[in-house]
Amino acid sequence: MRKITASIFLMSMLIVAGSVVYNCSKVDDIVENISIPIPFSVPTTTDITVPLVIADTINEVTIPEIPLNINFDTDIKEEYPSLSINNLKSAKLSLLSIDYVSSEDSTALSVIKNAKILIKAPNLDEVVMAESTNNTNSSSISFTPVADLQLLNYFKTNQNSIILKVQGREEGVDDIMKLKINATFKLEVGL
């Protein structure tokens, strides 16, 4: 009788232990996919100096590549000290504008009618992340971000850059144009 009771007890313990191990692995799977549900905004500002040559009003002009080198690791650690760039689950552009600072020949931004901003990173395709159409403002160009464009892989590295493509409203040449790029990104991190 004792052997039967001991056997039943051992079998019960094995079933309980197996259940605990199985449930713990499920908890690990769930924890791996947890993301912090509230995205947080990270504003960035980049001062650039570019040449602007608009020879006609039909063709698009590409301004040389502009290094951004944005690294969100510090921003993530400020918001969530125990997390890092390795925990980045989503990065999306929410606002973007370019402000006029100065120019050598007093060329204003109103010479630009339409503009696109493409993002670039090593081993990734260039992708349009924002556009502006029918600009008439001489001191600022406001861009509309491409809806729901996931930029996560572009910010897993800090070797990111942008390419600015513009179409002129009128011809204009300025060898030294100083601009300020203001962008706000919505980041989501998780475990």
N, C-alpha and C positions, 0 to 999 in steps of 0.2 A: 504494500500500500504506500509505503514511504517512497519507493522508487517511482510510482505513478504520480504522486503529488510533486516530487522533485522534478520529474520530466515535464509535467504540466507547467510548473513554475518557470523552468528554464525556457520552455517554448514561449510562454507569455512574455518573458524578458526579451527574447530575441525579436519577437513581433514588435514590442514597444521600441526597442533600439532601432530596428529597421525603419519604423515609422518616423522616428526622430531624425534619422539620417536623411531620409527621403524629403521630409518637410524642410529641413535646413538647406538642402540644395535648392529647393524651390524659392526659399527666402533669398538666397544668394542671387538667383536669377532675377528676382523682382528688384532687389537693391541695385543691381547693375543697371537697370533701365530707369531708375528714378531720375527725374529732372526737376529742378526747382521751377515751379509753375509760373512764376512771375518774371518775365524778361526785364532786364534793366537796361537803361539807356547809357551809352557812352559817347559823349561829344568829342570830336577831334577837330583840330585846326591845323592846317598846313600852309605855310607861306611859300609861294613859288615865284620864280622869275622865269618868264618864257618869252620867246620871240613870237610875234604875231604877224603873219603875212597872208592877207586875203587878197588874191589877185583877181578874183571874179566872184560873182554872186550865185553861180550855178554849182560849181564843184565844191566838195567837202575838202577841208584842209586838216591834216593831222599835225597836231602840235607834238613835239618830241616827248617821249615817255617821261613821266614824272614819278620818281620814287616816293612812296609814302612810308614804307617801312613801319607800318602800324603793328604794334605788339600789344594785344589785349591781355596778356598775362598779368601785368600790374593792376589793370582795372578789375579783373576777376578777383585777384587776391585782396584788393581793397574792399570789395563788396562781400566776398565769401573767403575769409582767410585760409580755410582748409582746402580750397579748390585751386586749380591752375588752368592754363590753356588746354591741357589734356582733357579737361572736363567740359570743354566748349561743345555744346550740342546744336546750337543754331546761332547764326549771325546774319542779320538782315539790315539793309540800309533803310532808314526811316525819313531822313531829311538831308538835303544837299543844296548848297549854294556856293557861288563863287563871287567874291567881292573885289571890286577894283581898289587897289592901293595907290598905284602911281604908274606912269609910263614916260618913256623918254620923249616921245613925240606927242603927248597928250591925247593919244587914241583912247576913246571910251569903249566900254563894253557894248554899247548900242550898235557897233559895227557888226556884231555877231547876231545873226537872225536865229539860227538853230544850232544846237550843240548836243553832243553825246559824250558821256564819260564811260569808258570801258575799264574794267579792272583786269589786272594781269598778275600771275604768280608763276613760279617755276613749275613746269610739267602740267600746267592747266591751260585750257583755252581762254583767250580773251573773251570777255562777255560784257555786253552793255548793261550797266547797272543803273543808269539814270539818263533822262533826256529833257531837253528844254526846246520848246518851239515858239516861234514868233516873239522873241525877246525884243523889247524896245527900251529897256532900262539901261542907262549909261553907267550906273554904279554897282549893279548886282545882277546876277543871273540865277534864277531859282529853277531847280531841276525837280522833275517828278521821278522818284525811284521806280524801277521796274517792280511791279507787284509780286510779292512772295518769292523774290529771287533769293535763293539760299547761297550765301557767300562763305559758309563755314570753311571750306577747304582753302579759300584764299587767305584766311587769317590763321590757319594752323602754322603758318610760317610768317616771319616778319619781313620777308623779301617780297613785298607786294608793291605794285605800282599802278598808276592810272595812265590812260591815254585819252587825250581830249581831242575830239573831232568837231570842227565847227564849219558852218556854212555862213557866208557873209551876207549882211543886208546891203552893205556897200563895201567898196574896196578900202583896204587899210593896211598900213605897214607900221610896225613898231618893233624895234630890235630888243628893247628891254621893257617888258610889261610885268609889273609886280601885282600879284593877285593873292587872295587868301581863300583857301578852300575850307568851308565849314561843313562837316558831315556829322550826323548822329546815327549810331548803329544800335540796334536792339539785339542784345545778347541773351542767350539762355544757356545755363550750365546745368550739369547733373553729375551723378556719381557713376 
